[in-house]
């Protein structure tokens, strides 16, 4: 078990890289979108929602095209689009 953790920790997508921390930080956008679902419609900014949708759509494409693919970040942006 320790060798599996050590291999992940030192891998090119492990917690020492932005391939790990960027998706972790971006999940905050998904949480913010879920919180906004409980707000009245008058309080939600249409411009910000549009910007977030465009941001997530563009970066979903980017994450799919770049090598190596960052599936964690792709899932994060897909979840943001869904919310």
C-alpha positions, 0 to 999 in steps of 0.5 A, a space after each residue: 500500500 505504501 508503494 502505491 501511495 509513493 508511486 502516486 505521490 511522485 508521479 507526473 500527475 501526483 500532488 506535487 504538480 498542477 495536474 493535481 492541485 488545479 482540478 482540486 481548486 476548480 472544484 470550488 467553481 462547481 460547489 459555488 454553482 451548486 450553492 447558487 442553485 438555491 438562490 433566487 433567480 434575481 440574484 444570479 448574474 447572467 453575465 457571470 453564468 455565461 462566462 463560467 459556461 464559456 470558460 468550462 467549455 473552452 477548457 474541456 476542449 483544451 483538457 481533451 486535446 492536450 497530452 497527457 490528458 488531465 481527466 480530473 480537470 476534464 471531469 471538473 469542467 464537465 461538472 461545472 457545465 452541468 451545474 
